[in-house]
């Protein structure tokens, strides 16, 4: 599978994700998708300092840090699989 094919499938998955509502997804799924997307598009998290009073962002950063050992390509594949799984459940 080529890099372009992976990019195309990833972009299609992002479009599908954007059509979903947050309220339709459990929070753990939202965090997982967030982390996979950020690792796929930004790479390893570099800013590990966030305000202690901002619990929402702390959870998001923690989810991202937990998968920081995965490559961008691995995260794209996992993101695609997760979105396709969610779409197939409907």
C-alpha positions in Angstrom: 0.0 0.0 0.0 1.4 3.4 -1.0 1.8 6.5 1.2 -0.7 8.3 -1.1 -3.3 5.5 -0.6 -2.9 5.8 3.2 -3.2 9.6 3.0 -6.3 9.3 0.9 -8.0 6.7 3.2 -7.0 8.8 6.2 -8.6 12.0 4.7 -11.8 10.0 4.0 -11.9 8.8 7.6 -11.4 12.4 8.8 -14.3 13.5 6.6 -16.5 10.7 8.1 -15.4 11.7 11.6 -16.3 15.3 11.0 -19.8 14.2 10.1 -20.3 12.5 13.4 -21.6 14.3 16.5 -19.6 14.2 19.7 -22.7 13.3 21.7 -23.0 10.0 19.7 -19.6 8.8 20.9 -18.5 7.8 24.4 -15.8 10.0 25.9 -13.1 7.3 25.8 -13.7 6.8 22.1 -13.5 10.6 21.6 -10.2 10.7 23.4 -8.8 7.8 21.5 -9.7 9.4 18.2 -8.3 12.7 19.3 -5.0 11.1 20.3 -4.7 9.1 17.0 -5.5 12.2 14.9 -3.0 14.4 16.7 -0.3 11.7 16.6 -1.1 11.2 12.9 -1.0 14.9 12.0 1.5 16.4 14.5 3.7 13.5 15.5 5.0 13.1 19.0 3.6 15.5 21.6 6.2 18.0 22.6 4.2 20.3 25.0 3.7 18.3 28.2 2.9 21.3 30.3 -0.7 22.3 30.6 -2.7 24.2 33.3 -3.7 22.0 36.2 -7.1 23.6 36.3 -7.9 22.6 32.7 -9.0 19.0 33.2 -10.4 18.5 29.7 -7.0 19.3 28.1 -5.2 17.2 30.6 -7.2 14.2 29.6 -6.6 15.0 25.9 -2.8 15.4 26.4 -2.7 12.2 28.5 -4.5 10.2 25.7 -2.0 11.6 23.2 1.0 10.8 25.4 -0.2 7.2 25.8 0.2 6.5 22.1 3.3 8.6 21.5 5.3 5.4 20.9 3.3 4.7 17.7 4.4 6.1 14.3 2.3 8.5 12.3 1.5 5.8 9.8 0.4 3.3 12.5 -1.8 6.0 14.0 -3.4 6.7 10.7 -4.2 3.0 10.2 -5.7 2.8 13.7 -7.7 5.9 13.1 -9.1 4.6 9.8 -10.0 1.3 11.5 -11.7 3.0 14.4 -13.7 5.3 12.2 -14.7 2.5 9.9 -15.7 0.4 12.9 -17.9 3.2 14.2 -19.5 3.7 10.8 -20.3 0.0 10.4 -22.0 -0.1 13.8 -24.7 2.4 12.6 
